[in-house]
Amino acid sequence: MNAHVTAVALAPDRLEIVASSERLAEIGPAWTELWRRLDGLAFQSHDWISAWWHTATDRDRRELRIGLVWNDNTLIAVAPLAVSRRKGLRLLEWAAGSYTDYGDILLAPECPPAALSALWQKLCAAGGFDLALLGRLPPDAAFRRLLARDLRGAGGVRLRPDHRSEAAYRVSGDWPSGAAWYESQSKKTRQNYRRGRKVLEDAGKVTFRLLPADEPLAPVLDRLSFLKRKWLAERAYESGLFDADAPVLAALVDSLARLGILRVFVLELDGALVAVSINFVQRGTMMAFVTTYDPDFERASPGMLLMMDYIQWSIDNGLNTVDFLCGAEAFKLRFATGFVTLDSVLGAHSLRGLAAAFADRCRHKMRAAKPSGAAAG
């Protein structure tokens, strides 16, 4: 689909599927107005989706499927979706899904449930995908309103709970200050922090700071990407977010800056960066998007030092939660006081998709039935 589908009447609402870059740009103001009115997360903002779309290095394998519900000229729902091609399958998933920690739609309270169901029916009728796989759904996702309806009866693909799930770990409590949070940590954790600081301070002047809005970000992002590529290579991992010639990281960070929510924390040794965390603030929460450190200073654990510093900064500046977003890395578990489970749903739209979903369920059952402690030989 190379042009956006013409809107059709659903009095008093009308539905639209956006599939072109030109139309994506045109709906920016209306989308942003709805996003701000609903206090949406960055992952569902027009800025974030556009930043991803215009810098994606594999655009030839992707198609936009942005579902909209209008009430006259007012946008009242946005389903930010896209189709990708992987291993011979066409997947309907969240737009910018690889960089979206919380998947959801934007849904105004006045949007009729019937209009939401009709939008899903229209998205399915447009076709072009074998499977719908929508993951990282938080417990309070507005998308769950759609799941509660009889989608099959509405003529759309029926979405069922999928076995894939992830956890998002968080630090939350009623500490009166950052210092109080620090003192609430275990004796070993506090000792490790002091030891790490001393290791760095023995080598030079150590500075923790929040980058001001007018400080150029390019040098910081270049250094972050270099360190991340090194870390990934050592573990045989890959991520297009940090490729040397890929502009997507800079574009996503710039979108956060334009939205006014970007917070970049650095730990420096004699002015040289030894750890950096790209964060953003929404809904009284500090969200940690990307964090890395210089492995040459591994003995000092600069990543841990930076985390403890920005957690204290967050509490001192009136934020009630620090959200580490997706992933169960050990460094997150060290400080987390709780977590939320992010669910996923799956639905087949073609015979190929049905076969793929069946094969996936079989593989999952076999893995679940395999003894975890089976002896070799």
Secondary structure by P-SEA (a helix, b strand, c coil): ccccccccccccbbbbbbccaaaaaaaaaaaaaaaaaacccccccaaaaaaaaacccccccbbbbbbbbbcccccccccccccccccccccccccccccccbbbbbbcccccaaaaaaaaaaaaaaccccbbbbcccccccccccccccccccccccccccccbbbbbbbbbcccccaaaaaaaccaaaaaaaaaaaaaaaaacbbbbbcccccccaaaaaaaaaaaaaaaaaaacccccccccccaaaaaaaaaaaaacbbbbbbbbccccccccccccccccccccccccccccccccaaaaaaaaaaaaaaaaacccbbbcccccccccccccccbbbbbbbbbbccaaaaaaaaaaaaaaaaaaacccccccc
